Amino acid sequence: MLPALLTSMLLFRSSTARADGVPSNCSQLIVATAPDWNSMHGKLQRFERSKNNWNAVSAAIPVLFGKNGLAWGSGIAGQDQPGLHKKERDGRAPAGIFSIGEVFGYDPKLPAGGDYPYHQVTEADVWSDDPRSPHYNRHILIDPKNPPDNYSHEKMRSGDFAYHWLVEIRHNSDPPVPGQGSAIFFHIRRGVNHPTTGCTTMAEPELVRMVAWLRASKHPCYVLLPAEEYEKKWQVWNLPPPEKVTLMTKRTRLIDSGAVSSNR
């Protein structure tokens, strides 16, 4: 009886661990890796799942994270991990697995080929980043001629080219916990070495391609991890195997920067 009990406990643990990874209904996955927890540079690829197999649908592209690197975020997976966790204004991008929320932009409609929930922003659209606010980490509408002065927020249409397209990364969203981080998006980078305060950024053409690729029916998700953590967790979290992913290791970062020859 004891062996049977142990077996059932192991099966339960295995199924629970798998349930904590990429959801079974997610068939579009954005994968980003960094060389380590303190890196602002990384690589990102897009994958689609067919018959439980992940296949890359894009080449790896350079991306930027928080100016202080990464910390565990709160989403589908990651919030229960030991180590440093994301806090408001810590300059770190949230690591883990997250669902993708709405797309926001300046244009009247999505880029050609796009088919995803979309909201064209105006001067009335803001995102609350003040832990004191009852709307913390939420998209809200205000009167731009009479904005509230008791809570801080980020304007979503400030004229900043970097915010032309915003793709919501649902960190600390269900529900938001005050102080655990807010306003996390994919958006256009401001320069090849210009990190963020917690978002993931890339060149504009790459972001436009991502926006056009997203499909709500495929329940897209985002995974961000240091390369070493990715290699530890890919099986448990049901991620693409490392041989299919262009991992951003410390060595590939040095190669990209020209500090190390790729044929060495």
C-alpha positions, 0 to 999 in steps of 0.5 A: 500500500505504501509504494502505491501511495508514494507513486500517487504522490509523485504523479500528483506532484508531476501533474501539479508542476506541469499545471504551473507551466505553460497552459495547455490552451496556449499555442503561441509562445514568446520566449526571451532569455537573459545571460543572468539575473542582472542583465539588461540584454537578451534574445527573443523568439516566437513559437507555435505549438502543434500536437504538443511540439513547439516550433520556432516561427521567427529568428532570435532577435535582440531585446532589452529588459530592465536597467537592473535586470530581472526578478521573479514576477507574478503571473502564470508561473514564477511567483512561488520561486525562491529569490528576488521578486519584482517590486514597484520601481525596482528597475527589473523586468518580471521573470516567469510565465505570463499571459498576453493582454490587450494591444494598445497603440496610436493608430486607428487599427492594428498593423496589416494582418493583425487580429487581436483585441486592440484599443487606440489610445487618446490623451484620456488613456493612462495606466496607474502605477501608484500602489495607493490607487484603487486602480493600481496596475490598471488601464483607466480613462481620465479627463486629460483637462482635469487629471487627478492629482492624488495618484501617479500614472503613465500617459499612454499617448504622450507622443513618445515614439516608444509607446506607439505600440504597447502589448500588455504583459500580464504581470501582477494582474489577477488581482494586482498586489500593491507594490509588486510592479505595474505597467509591464509591456512590450514596446519599441526600444529607445536605442540598442543599449537603452534599457527599461524600468521593467518592460521588454523592448525591441526594434519597431519592425520586430514589434510590429511583426509580433503584433500582427502575429498574435491571435486571441484564439491561441491564448499567447503567453510570454516566458522570460528567464535567465538562460540557466533557469530556462535549462532547469525549468523547460521540462517542468514548465512545458517550454520549447527544448533548449536546442530549439531556443537561441538562449542568451548566455553570457558567452553569446552576449560577449559574442554579440558585443564583439568581446569574444570571437564566435569561432573561438 
